[in-house]
Structures are given as structure tokens and as C-alpha cells.
């Protein structure tokens, strides 16, 4: 009996300690011996920290038998919980929660922000036979609850690749050695417009990562760099652009024409440069631009996905780059172009960087075979199409064009800011 009591106390302590570190559930709980796959806290541990000591210890001491071939664990079941808007609730079958059903009736469930918000109510695992949600206090239900309310409170969520909220484009189809894109390719690509007197320059690019935020290189908004290059002022961020010579972009084909929506033109409200950005070494060459209003998503304007924090590159990846930078024949391409570049050993960039080398927050890309990003492509995305959690495919931004070597683009690999190293910083800026 004493051994059993010590065992139970240890299981409870492990459960509570893990709970305090990883969840917002509160108050009343109960412990049950249930199949591992039905235990939310265990599945979250396995998913987020599969080889961590606390995960191994939890599974070792919470094992309580088998259900057929499925292992069972002592699982802390949370009865009381907190909703995403911090109200008290009870974890129950979704069909038993009238207030949640009313929520769904009043909002646009196709809206990405709304869908992500509603998903936050779930308090069961995907393997649970019944979907359970944190049902809010029935007495405090607000009859007037709309999609606008959700956007006001929760619009800082990043698009979710597994829900198809980013990295999608309808097309099948400054880039040296590249080709022109189709109208709706890379709908997240942003063009930065600088004005100095009567002179207009398109000297950088960026990526839409959220309905109101664009990711770019720090040197694209660095006042000293802008002054040195006599760019003047960053006046606009343009989304949905294709050909800078036209107000409306069309492609004429044998059986008719295909025209894009007019570009969406924004004023940069403010920008945030990484606090450890160094213009001399180009380390931490990353910045976020906040637009003066939210972008309207369409076939021509969509966000790109941020990469997972644990992204592991194999070293033989083929990436896509796109922009309006210098080409073989023009100082700036008026038309959006694209090219494929391959991952390369960082030693090739180290050889050009001298003692400094490139850091683990940078990535060396390109073979020096004439295909490269170039002047005017800075801040643009290094893109990788890869599989998501639900086995679909999406495009992720894994790097930002930072700098290259020599006066001729394409003769050497280029250096890109490596995005996975900055995800926490990016998320902090949008809170």
C-alpha cells in the first residue's frame, strides 16, 4: 500500500509540474488510467518534446496497463478550463455546449483567424472519439459575437500551414538566370518602393507573413544604408504587383487574356529592426514592417508560411527565389522573375568571408553557376515547398536575401538570413 501511495503521489507531482509549465488549464482535475493516445497532456509532451527527460520520466511512471495493443497511462483529466478569451469553462463534448454552437453560427468559419481561434477551444486529442471543447460559462455568453470581434482580439495569430492558411498559390508555373513568373505566382511577395525627390527606386523586396506584417532584410529599412544608397524614403510596400510598368497587369494568350487585380499599395506604419543587427557584418539582417492597414487576401495576395522551429535541412535542397532585381540585361527587372537555387556547403561562403565566416543564423545558397539573387532582391524570400502536418504541401520562407560577393551576381553563392533562428523574435514582435 505504501509503495502504491508513493507511486500515485509521484505520478501526480509529475503531472502537475508539467501542467504548470505548459498549459492554461486550472482548478479541478481527476486522474484516470486511459489509452495514451487519448491523454492530451501526454500527446502534447510526445509531440513537442519526444526525447526530453521529463517526457521519458512521465511515460515511465504513468504507465498503467494496456488496452489491447495500446499502452495506457495515468492521465490528468481537466474538468475546468480557460477559454481563449480567458473565461472559465468546462471541458465537454462539443455537442453539449450550446454557447459554442452559437459562436459558430455567428462567425465566418472560413476566415483563417476565426478558424484558428475556434481551434483553441479544443481540449481533446485528434484520436479522441469525441471532440471536446472548453465550453464557456453559459451565463456569460455574449449574444453579439462576430468575426470582427475575433479579429480585434486575436488577429496576431500567424497563418497555420496545416490548415491551408498560407503558402498556397494557384499558379502551376532580380533573379539572374531566372524566368518570368505567372501573374499569381508567389502572392506573398512584397515590393518596396523608395522615393528621392522625383526619382522612384524599387530596391528591396519582402514577404507577407500576416495580414498586416511584411518580413524583409534589416538593411532595407536601415536609415544609414538608405542614405548611403541615396534611396530617399521608403514610401510604399506593394502587394500583388507583377509588372511595375502597368497599372493593371494582364497576360494575353491565344484564347483570351488573364488580368490580375490591381496591386494593393500600403504605407509602412513603422518597422522593427532586430536589436542585434550589425550593418558591417550583416549579422541578424532581418526586420518587420507593419503596414498601415490589413491586406485583403485574394489569388494575388496571400501570406507565406513561417518555417517550423525544428526545421532540419539535408543540404541538398532546391530553393526558389523571386523578385524584381537586376538581371543579365537590366539594372532592374520591371517584371517579377523567379529562379531555382541549390543549397551549398557553407564553407564556400566562409572562403569569401575570411575569418568571420557565416554564422548558424545564416545559410549559404547557390552554386555560382549564373543563377542568383542580385541588387534589388534584398529582403526577398528564400522559399522551400515542403509537406505540412496534414500531408499537404505549402511554401515556407526559410531565408531572406542578405548579401553576395563580388560585383557580378551569379559568380558566387549568396548569403541569406536563416529564418528558423528568428521565429521566437518574430512572434514576440506581434504580441
C-alpha positions as CSV (number, residue, x, y, z in Angstrom):
1,X,0.0,0.0,0.0
2,X,2.8,2.4,0.9
3,X,4.5,1.7,-2.5
4,X,1.2,2.3,-4.3
5,X,0.7,5.6,-2.5
6,X,4.2,6.8,-3.2
7,X,3.8,5.8,-6.9
8,X,0.5,7.8,-7.1
9,X,1.9,10.8,-5.5
10,X,4.9,10.8,-7.9
11,X,2.6,10.5,-10.9
12,X,0.5,13.4,-9.6
13,X,3.5,15.6,-9.0
14,X,4.9,14.9,-12.5
15,X,1.5,15.7,-14.0
16,X,1.1,18.9,-12.0
17,X,4.6,20.2,-12.7
18,X,4.2,19.6,-16.4
19,X,0.8,21.2,-16.3
20,X,2.1,24.4,-14.7
21,X,4.8,24.7,-17.4
22,X,2.8,24.0,-20.5
23,X,-1.0,24.7,-20.2
24,X,-3.5,27.3,-19.0
25,X,-5.9,24.7,-17.5
26,X,-6.9,25.4,-13.9
27,X,-8.5,24.1,-10.9
28,X,-10.5,20.8,-10.7
29,X,-8.9,17.7,-12.2
30,X,-9.2,13.9,-11.9
31,X,-6.7,11.2,-12.8
32,X,-7.8,8.2,-14.9
33,X,-6.0,5.3,-16.5
34,X,-6.8,5.7,-20.2
35,X,-5.1,4.9,-23.6
36,X,-2.1,7.0,-24.2
37,X,-3.4,8.5,-27.4
38,X,-6.5,9.8,-25.6
39,X,-4.4,11.7,-23.0
40,X,-4.0,15.4,-24.2
41,X,-1.1,16.2,-21.9
42,X,0.9,13.0,-22.8
43,X,0.3,13.5,-26.5
44,X,1.4,17.1,-26.3
45,X,4.6,16.1,-24.5
46,X,5.4,13.4,-27.1
47,X,4.7,15.9,-29.9
48,X,6.7,18.8,-28.6
49,X,9.4,17.1,-26.5
50,X,9.7,13.5,-27.7
51,X,13.1,12.7,-26.2
52,X,13.2,15.1,-23.3
53,X,13.9,13.7,-19.8
54,X,10.5,14.9,-18.5
55,X,8.7,13.0,-21.3
56,X,10.6,9.8,-20.6
57,X,10.0,10.1,-16.9
58,X,6.3,10.8,-17.3
59,X,5.7,7.8,-19.6
60,X,7.8,5.5,-17.3
61,X,6.0,6.3,-14.1
62,X,2.5,6.9,-15.5
63,X,2.2,3.6,-17.4
64,X,-0.8,1.7,-16.0
65,X,-1.5,-1.2,-18.4
66,X,-2.7,-1.9,-21.9
67,X,-5.9,-1.6,-23.9
68,X,-5.3,-4.3,-26.5
69,X,-2.0,-3.3,-28.0
70,X,-2.4,0.3,-26.9
71,X,-0.5,1.5,-23.8
72,X,-2.4,3.1,-21.1
73,X,-1.2,5.9,-18.8
74,X,-2.4,7.7,-15.7
75,X,-3.7,10.9,-17.2
76,X,-4.8,14.1,-15.5
77,X,-8.2,14.9,-16.9
78,X,-9.1,18.6,-16.7
79,X,-12.7,19.4,-15.9
80,X,-12.4,23.1,-15.6
81,X,-10.5,25.1,-18.2
82,X,-10.0,28.6,-19.6
83,X,-11.3,29.6,-23.0
84,X,-9.1,31.5,-25.4
85,X,-10.7,34.8,-24.2
86,X,-9.9,33.8,-20.5
87,X,-13.3,32.9,-19.4
88,X,-14.0,29.9,-17.1
89,X,-15.3,26.8,-18.8
90,X,-15.8,23.0,-18.6
91,X,-14.2,20.5,-21.0
92,X,-17.1,18.7,-22.5
93,X,-18.4,17.2,-25.7
94,X,-18.9,19.9,-28.4
95,X,-22.5,18.7,-29.0
96,X,-23.3,19.5,-25.3
97,X,-22.1,23.1,-25.5
98,X,-24.9,25.4,-26.7
99,X,-22.9,28.6,-26.3
100,X,-20.1,27.3,-28.6
101,X,-22.6,26.2,-31.2
102,X,-24.0,29.8,-31.1
103,X,-20.5,31.1,-31.5
104,X,-20.0,29.1,-34.7
105,X,-23.4,30.3,-36.1
106,X,-22.4,34.0,-35.7
107,X,-18.9,33.9,-37.2
108,X,-17.4,33.2,-40.6
109,X,-15.8,29.8,-40.1
110,X,-13.8,30.1,-43.4
111,X,-11.9,33.1,-42.0
112,X,-8.4,31.9,-41.1
113,X,-8.2,34.0,-37.9
114,X,-11.6,32.7,-36.8
115,X,-10.8,29.1,-37.6
116,X,-7.6,29.3,-35.5
117,X,-9.4,31.0,-32.7
118,X,-12.1,28.3,-32.6
119,X,-9.5,25.6,-32.7
120,X,-8.0,27.0,-29.5
121,X,-11.2,25.8,-27.7
122,X,-10.4,22.1,-28.2
123,X,-9.4,20.2,-25.1
124,X,-9.2,16.7,-26.6
125,X,-6.7,15.0,-28.9
126,X,-7.3,14.2,-32.5
127,X,-7.5,10.5,-31.6
128,X,-10.3,11.1,-29.1
129,X,-13.6,9.6,-30.4
130,X,-15.5,12.7,-29.2
131,X,-14.4,16.2,-29.9
132,X,-14.3,18.1,-26.6
133,X,-14.0,21.8,-26.3
134,X,-13.7,24.2,-23.4
135,X,-17.3,25.2,-23.0
136,X,-17.6,28.7,-21.7
137,X,-19.8,29.7,-18.7
138,X,-23.3,29.6,-20.2
139,X,-24.4,32.5,-18.0
140,X,-21.8,34.8,-19.5
141,X,-22.4,34.2,-23.2
142,X,-22.4,37.3,-25.3
143,X,-25.1,37.1,-28.0
144,X,-23.3,39.7,-30.1
145,X,-20.2,37.9,-31.2
146,X,-18.9,38.3,-34.7
147,X,-15.9,37.7,-36.8
148,X,-14.9,41.3,-36.3
149,X,-14.8,40.7,-32.5
150,X,-12.4,37.7,-33.1
151,X,-10.1,39.8,-35.3
152,X,-10.0,42.6,-32.7
153,X,-8.8,40.2,-30.1
154,X,-6.9,37.5,-31.9
155,X,-5.6,38.9,-35.2
156,X,-1.9,38.4,-34.2
157,X,-2.1,34.7,-34.9
158,X,0.3,33.6,-37.7
159,X,-1.3,31.6,-40.6
160,X,-1.3,27.9,-40.0
161,X,0.2,25.7,-42.8
162,X,-1.7,22.6,-41.7
163,X,-5.0,24.5,-42.1
164,X,-4.0,25.7,-45.6
165,X,-3.9,29.3,-44.4
166,X,-0.5,30.2,-46.0
167,X,2.0,29.2,-48.7
168,X,-0.7,28.5,-51.3
169,X,-0.8,29.7,-54.8
170,X,-3.0,28.9,-57.8
171,X,-0.3,29.0,-60.4
172,X,1.5,25.9,-61.8
173,X,4.2,27.6,-63.0
174,X,16.1,40.4,-59.7
175,X,16.7,37.0,-60.5
176,X,19.8,36.3,-62.5
177,X,19.4,33.2,-64.7
178,X,15.7,33.1,-64.0
179,X,12.4,33.3,-65.9
180,X,9.3,35.5,-65.6
181,X,6.7,34.3,-63.2
182,X,3.0,33.9,-63.9
183,X,0.6,36.6,-62.6
184,X,-0.4,34.9,-59.4
185,X,2.8,33.1,-58.5
186,X,4.3,34.0,-55.1
187,X,1.3,36.1,-54.0
188,X,3.2,36.9,-50.7
189,X,6.0,38.8,-52.5
190,X,6.1,42.4,-51.5
191,X,7.9,45.2,-53.5
192,X,9.4,48.1,-51.5
193,X,9.2,51.5,-53.2
194,X,11.6,54.3,-52.3
195,X,11.2,57.9,-53.4
196,X,14.0,60.5,-53.5
197,X,12.7,63.8,-54.9
198,X,11.2,62.8,-58.3
199,X,13.2,59.6,-58.5
200,X,11.5,56.3,-57.8
201,X,13.5,53.2,-56.9
202,X,12.3,49.6,-56.3
203,X,15.3,48.4,-54.3
204,X,14.1,45.7,-52.0
205,X,11.5,43.0,-51.6
206,X,9.8,41.3,-48.7
207,X,7.3,38.6,-47.7
208,X,3.8,38.9,-46.3
209,X,3.7,36.7,-43.2
210,X,0.5,38.1,-41.7
211,X,-2.4,40.3,-42.9
212,X,-0.5,43.4,-41.6
213,X,3.2,42.5,-41.4
214,X,5.9,42.1,-44.0
215,X,9.3,40.4,-43.4
216,X,12.3,41.9,-45.0
217,X,16.1,42.5,-44.5
218,X,17.2,45.0,-41.9
219,X,19.4,46.8,-44.4
220,X,16.3,47.6,-46.5
221,X,15.0,49.8,-43.7
222,X,18.3,50.8,-42.1
223,X,18.4,54.7,-42.3
224,X,22.1,54.8,-42.8
225,X,22.1,52.3,-45.6
226,X,19.2,54.0,-47.3
227,X,21.1,57.3,-47.0
228,X,24.3,55.8,-48.4
229,X,22.4,54.4,-51.4
230,X,20.5,57.7,-51.9
231,X,17.2,55.9,-52.0
232,X,15.4,58.7,-50.2
233,X,12.4,57.4,-48.2
234,X,10.6,54.1,-48.0
235,X,7.3,55.4,-49.3
236,X,5.2,52.3,-50.1
237,X,5.0,48.5,-49.7
238,X,3.2,47.0,-52.7
239,X,1.5,43.6,-52.7
240,X,0.1,41.8,-55.7
241,X,2.5,43.6,-58.1
242,X,3.7,41.9,-61.3
243,X,4.8,44.4,-63.9
244,X,5.8,47.8,-62.4
245,X,5.2,49.5,-65.8
246,X,1.4,48.8,-65.7
247,X,-1.4,49.8,-63.5
248,X,-3.2,46.6,-64.3
249,X,-1.3,43.5,-65.3
250,X,-2.5,41.2,-68.0
251,X,-1.1,38.2,-69.9
252,X,-2.6,37.9,-73.4
253,X,-3.0,34.4,-74.8
254,X,-4.3,32.8,-77.9
255,X,-7.8,32.2,-76.4
256,X,-8.1,35.5,-74.5
257,X,-6.4,37.5,-71.7
258,X,-5.9,36.9,-68.0
259,X,-5.7,40.0,-65.8
260,X,-4.7,40.4,-62.2
261,X,-6.4,42.5,-59.6
262,X,-4.8,46.0,-59.1
263,X,-1.9,45.9,-56.7
264,X,-2.5,46.8,-53.0
265,X,-0.4,49.8,-52.0
266,X,0.4,50.4,-48.3
267,X,2.2,53.0,-46.3
268,X,4.7,51.5,-43.8
269,X,3.3,52.5,-40.4
270,X,6.5,51.5,-38.6
271,X,9.3,48.9,-38.7
272,X,11.3,46.9,-36.2
273,X,14.9,46.0,-36.9
274,X,16.5,43.1,-35.0
275,X,18.2,44.6,-31.9
276,X,21.5,42.7,-32.7
277,X,21.6,43.7,-36.4
278,X,25.2,44.7,-37.5
279,X,25.4,46.5,-40.8
280,X,29.1,45.9,-41.1
281,X,28.9,42.1,-40.8
282,X,25.3,41.8,-41.9
283,X,24.5,39.5,-39.0
284,X,20.8,39.4,-37.9
285,X,19.8,41.1,-41.2
286,X,16.1,40.9,-40.5
287,X,13.3,43.4,-39.9
288,X,9.5,43.5,-39.8
289,X,7.4,46.2,-41.4
290,X,3.9,47.0,-40.1
291,X,1.5,48.1,-42.8
292,X,-0.9,51.0,-42.3
293,X,-3.9,48.6,-42.7
294,X,-4.7,44.9,-43.2
295,X,-4.1,43.3,-46.6
296,X,-7.1,41.8,-48.4
297,X,-6.3,38.2,-49.3
298,X,-7.0,37.1,-52.9
299,X,-5.5,35.0,-55.6
300,X,-2.8,37.6,-55.9
301,X,-2.2,38.5,-52.3
302,X,-1.6,35.6,-49.8
303,X,0.8,35.1,-46.8
304,X,3.7,32.7,-46.9
305,X,4.2,30.2,-44.1
306,X,6.9,30.7,-41.5
307,X,9.1,27.6,-41.1
308,X,8.9,25.2,-38.1
309,X,11.4,26.0,-35.4
310,X,12.9,22.5,-35.7
311,X,13.4,22.6,-39.5
312,X,16.2,20.3,-40.5
313,X,17.8,20.9,-43.9
314,X,19.6,17.9,-45.5
315,X,22.0,20.1,-47.5
316,X,20.8,19.1,-51.0
317,X,17.6,21.2,-51.1
318,X,16.5,23.2,-54.1
319,X,15.0,26.6,-53.2
320,X,13.1,29.2,-55.2
321,X,13.8,32.9,-55.2
322,X,11.8,35.6,-56.8
323,X,11.9,39.4,-57.2
324,X,12.4,42.4,-59.4
325,X,16.2,42.8,-59.0
326,X,19.0,43.1,-61.6
327,X,19.1,40.6,-64.4
328,X,21.6,39.8,-67.1
329,X,20.4,42.6,-69.3
330,X,18.6,45.2,-67.0
331,X,19.5,47.1,-63.9
332,X,16.0,46.3,-62.5
333,X,13.5,43.9,-63.9
334,X,10.1,45.5,-64.4
335,X,8.5,42.1,-64.3
336,X,8.6,39.6,-61.3
337,X,11.0,36.8,-62.0
338,X,11.9,33.5,-60.4
339,X,14.8,31.1,-60.3
340,X,15.8,27.8,-58.6
341,X,19.0,27.8,-56.4
342,X,20.5,24.9,-54.6
343,X,21.7,24.6,-51.0
344,X,25.5,24.6,-50.8
345,X,28.2,23.9,-48.2
346,X,28.7,27.0,-46.0
347,X,32.5,26.5,-46.5
348,X,32.1,28.1,-49.9
349,X,30.8,31.2,-48.3
350,X,33.3,31.0,-45.5
351,X,36.1,31.1,-48.1
352,X,34.8,34.5,-49.2
353,X,34.0,35.8,-45.7
354,X,37.6,35.4,-44.4
355,X,38.0,34.9,-40.6
356,X,34.4,36.0,-40.0
357,X,32.7,33.1,-41.7
358,X,29.0,32.8,-41.7
359,X,27.1,32.1,-38.5
360,X,24.5,29.4,-37.8
361,X,21.9,32.1,-38.3
362,X,22.8,32.4,-41.9
363,X,22.6,30.0,-44.8
364,X,24.8,29.7,-47.9
365,X,22.9,29.1,-51.1
366,X,23.8,28.9,-54.8
367,X,26.4,27.2,-56.9
368,X,28.0,30.2,-58.6
369,X,26.5,28.9,-61.9
370,X,25.0,32.2,-63.0
371,X,21.7,31.7,-61.1
372,X,21.4,34.1,-58.1
373,X,19.6,36.9,-56.4
374,X,21.0,40.3,-57.2
375,X,20.8,44.0,-56.5
376,X,17.2,44.9,-55.8
377,X,16.2,41.4,-54.5
378,X,17.4,42.1,-50.9
379,X,14.9,41.1,-48.2
380,X,13.0,38.7,-50.6
381,X,12.2,35.2,-49.5
382,X,14.3,32.0,-50.0
383,X,11.4,29.6,-50.5
384,X,11.0,25.9,-49.9
385,X,7.9,23.9,-50.7
386,X,7.5,21.1,-48.2
387,X,5.0,18.8,-46.6
388,X,2.8,20.0,-43.7
389,X,1.4,18.1,-40.7
390,X,-1.7,17.1,-42.6
391,X,0.4,15.7,-45.6
392,X,-0.5,18.6,-47.9
393,X,2.2,20.9,-49.4
394,X,2.9,24.6,-48.7
395,X,5.6,27.1,-49.4
396,X,7.7,28.3,-46.5
397,X,10.1,31.2,-46.2
398,X,13.3,29.7,-44.8
399,X,15.6,32.7,-45.5
400,X,15.9,36.3,-46.6
401,X,18.2,37.6,-49.3
402,X,21.0,39.4,-47.4
403,X,24.2,39.8,-49.4
404,X,26.5,38.3,-52.1
405,X,30.1,38.6,-53.2
406,X,31.8,40.5,-56.0
407,X,30.4,42.9,-58.5
408,X,28.9,40.3,-60.8
409,X,25.9,38.4,-59.4
410,X,25.8,34.7,-60.0
411,X,29.5,34.1,-59.8
412,X,29.5,33.0,-56.2
413,X,27.0,31.6,-53.7
414,X,24.8,34.1,-51.8
415,X,24.2,34.6,-48.0
416,X,20.7,34.5,-46.6
417,X,19.4,35.2,-43.1
418,X,18.2,31.8,-41.8
419,X,14.6,32.2,-40.6
420,X,14.1,29.3,-38.1
421,X,16.7,31.0,-35.8
422,X,14.4,34.1,-35.5
423,X,10.9,32.6,-35.1
424,X,10.7,33.5,-31.3
425,X,11.8,37.0,-32.0
426,X,9.2,37.4,-34.8
427,X,6.4,36.1,-32.6
428,X,7.4,38.4,-29.8
429,X,7.1,41.5,-32.0
430,X,3.5,40.7,-32.9
431,X,2.2,40.1,-29.4
